[in-house]
Structure formats: C-alpha cells, structure tokens
C-alpha cells in the first residue's frame, strides 16, 4: 500500500464502496480499506428503497444484487392499536419509481458486490486494515493504518470517512453531535417466519417498533428498535431481542415455528448528526455523515446517493489541488439540497410514531385512503418528493 494515492476511503459499506467505485472510474488512484474481513455481518434492516436501484444500475450491479434478493412492492405499518395500512411503490403525483419494488438481501452479499465493483473499476481494496489516526491539512492527508501487526503511513490528497455510525473520522474532525431520541436496534435473521408477503412490515408499540422483511432464501430480517428508556432488561442481546418480540404478540405468534439462525447484533445509540461533512482534505459519507432512523428505511439509499454527490466534488478538488474545507463546501450544500426535505419528513414521521394515539388515528385515515398511503410510502421509498407530504393540505387529510 505504500505510496501516494489520490484518495483513501475507509469503510467498505455501501457508501465507501460506491464512492471508491465512482472515483476509480473517473481515473483517480483509490485505496479502499476495511477493518473486517469479507463476508462480514452488519446490523442493518437490509432494505433498499426503489430509488436505490437507479444508483445500483449506474454502478452496473443491479442485476447481480437483484439475483436472489427479495422484491418488496410496498410497506405495511401496524399501529399500536392494531390498525393496518399498506402503501405500494407505484406512480403517484407524477412521480414514478425507478422500479416498482425495493430489494432486501443480506448485507454480507450486498457489501461484497459493491466492494468488488470498486475493485473492478480500479480501486485497490484491502481488508483487515484499520485506520488508527490521520493528519489532514490543505496540502493533503497522512493516514496511519494497521493490518495485523504491521503499521504504516499512507499519503493521499484526500480521505473519505465512510466508517459508520461511530466514525473515527467524524470524531476526529469534531463534527459529530448527539440529538433527538436515543435508540438502539437489535437485529437478526430467522428462518420460517409465517405469513411473510411481498411488503416490508413495521409493527409499532410504545417505545419502539419491530421491522420484518423477507431477504430471500426463506430468511426474514428482524429488527427491533427501542428507546433507551424503554429498554428491556436481559443478560445479553439475544434475551433483549426476545423480550422486545414479546411486546408484539402478532409477530411472536408468527415466529412460533421459526428459528433465529444468525447471532443477534446490536447497533446504536442512534440520534446522531454532523454539523458538516467536510474538513481540510477530508469528507464524510454514509452513516459517518448522518444516520437515518431505520423506520423510514433509507440508510442504504442515502449512502449510495451520497456517494454520487461526493465523487464529482472530490474529483474536482483533487484535480485543482483545492483541498481546504471551504473548497469542499459544495458537497455540504449538495447534501442539504438533496436530503433536507427527507430529514424534515423523517422528523415528522418520528413525531407521529412516538405518540401511540396519534399514530392509531393517522393509520386509520391511511387505511381508508390507499392513494395517500401510496404517497407516504413513495416518499419513504425516495421517489416521491417529500414536499408533497409536507403540505398543510395533506397533513389535514391525515389528522382531520
């Protein structure tokens, strides 16, 4: 690895691998490092919204990702009082999904496909390689990495931190902040969950929710998200997941003949954002830049879309040798332009979900108005502009 690189990307999740792929495709010398060895498990809802397919096609991997993945044609929400509404991924308010389905598949498979796509475009991919620290200035960055017992310093024009929710790069920049509700997720896969259909499911209870999604091969992703103040006691993460499932009798009944076949993983706490996603010779991508509540199901899409936004800005900065934070500020502006409406929608949905009586009321309205449910699910599926839902007239139809 010794030598001069244009860009070092740390973290080979969707954000890091997609960024590396786009940058290598543009002719830059890219080093992509990952602390784990592939395939590696990742606590995640493992769902890709319909619009994520557009970025996957641009990367040339949509067919490979879709092969063996489950296709989800919409989302179902069950309120605390048991009211059910379903929204489908279909054309609404002149917005058409890239495909009329989202995808769900194990992250081990998705991440390996994306890392291979980066390598195929010319990026150098190194597993079992940990970023220990870095020094950045307007003239470039020195990245200190460790692989086994071997330590070395890698020099590059720019570092991309795509190293997840607890990003070392974001922490070193001093831009990470805690805000909002503090939540933790417990994630596993189970075989044989009864009555799984072609929609993702969200079962909301006081203090959290349980998500279910078919991920192919008879497996179901189970993600239980809970506010820290409502956390059940338990000796380990498996016991806590089981306790959370007990709070949703409808899900527990469907798991009577099922078995959990992967280790239970915990991730959190959520409730994190960054004040900016850039610094001198440094940029952040994916969960390192901002973490999205799993209820809106957009984390992987945001990672892929963020890579699309970041790559041309990095290419331009490297070409011009303009590596100050101010030179990279267009990336921050791009992110605000693209993601701010969804952030507002996420907050609005969160305000409803955390109020059981209000959610019961809204769910009843949506159950009677399928077109409005489609509008909501289209916005969470990233192809309907959130402004359509944030209008006062739509809010009135939901609550009046």
Order of alpha helices (4+ residues) and beta strands (2+ residues): beta-alpha-beta-beta-alpha-alpha-beta-beta-beta-beta-alpha-beta-beta-beta-beta-alpha-beta-beta-beta-beta-beta-alpha-alpha-beta-beta-beta-beta-beta-alpha-alpha-alpha-alpha-alpha
